[in-house]
């Protein structure tokens, strides 16, 4: 998976989690047991946390690929001079 795909997946899952929390809250107010829904929500959150870790790893790898000066500034222009 690419970095952009992971970012989109994280955002999509966060939207689902927000919707799920609203549904759980409505069920709890109605007096319905929410233990299985809470477990599902926890699994979804764990997956998002894993995707965030993967995103950070890929982000770090991408930074290492870019040539930089010692000061951290990106080198503009060709890397090989005549």
Buried (B, 14 or more C-beta within 10 A) or exposed (E): EEBEEBBEBBEEBBEEBEEBEEEBEEEEEEEEEBEEBBEBBEEBBEBBEEBEEBBEEBEEEEEEEEEEEEEEEEEEEEEEEE
